[in-house]
């Protein structure tokens, strides 16, 4: 009599270590040869697995780790019900909002373990609803994802735009915006552009944080100006001074001034915010006209340009200093520390 031996279905089931991840989708499990019935059996009460989200499973008992929660959210958001379940890959879903900021390393937001919601950016045509702790944000065009801790995240400016929509903690919103700039993740102008594109600038809690964002942007710009002068061996200027005509009106403050060459530099964060500060360009133009009428060259720099092209900005200032020998001597102006 011949005995037929069948390998139990459970021997086919991957565990977290063999799968390389504690979270897999139903599609990934089926690709490993597991039937829907076996998946359901292993997720039954007392079983070794758990269903975290529709068609997304945790392959061990106990709570998921923060990373597993994000992986589960991405697997869920990557599925398309019209295409028979979770898709296998691509970058059609990416973490955004405060979860993305936590992954980027922000200290102004709670760590992932303390966040109850995971925001995920998906294409506009994705036919899914929010599920569990996953909140979906549909967009026509996805930004280029950044790999953070091996997970696809939106760039910081976009993450901020999705993180500040709720006025739950205005102080934290201000800290998020300023940390983005002061910690060097991005410049204030890129943050402002994302907020403007999302129509968030008129929200009271966002508008209240913009002055702090401007101060942070200007602070980083000044720091980069100091680094530019030092690293590119420019002559030492007079730092942070007010120019005045003897017995006359003030001519405005400048961040650096070379009196022998009559060259002044202003780092103006608001110049990067053109279109959002209607008076900015008018102020720049009036100051430039006053100084140039006196033979003083005024160079406007922005934090963004100092961050992206420091050597180029140093060359502009060096050229202005060298050109002073070919100009008519400038009028004498007084210098007052500010």
Secondary structure by P-SEA (a helix, b strand, c coil): cbbbbbcccccccccccccccccccaaaaaaacccaaaaaaaaccccccccccccbbbcccccccaaaaaaaaaaaaaccccccccccccccbbbccaaaaaaaccccccccccccbbbbbbcccccccccccbbbbbbcccccccccccbbbccaaaaaaaaacccccaaaaaaaaaaaaaaccccaaaaaaaaaaacccccaaaaaaaaaaaaaaaaaaaaaaaaaaaaacccccccbbbbbccccccccccccccccccbbbbbcccccccccccaaaaaaaaaaaaaaaacbbbbbbcaaaaaccaaaaaaaaaaaaaaccccccccbbbbbcc
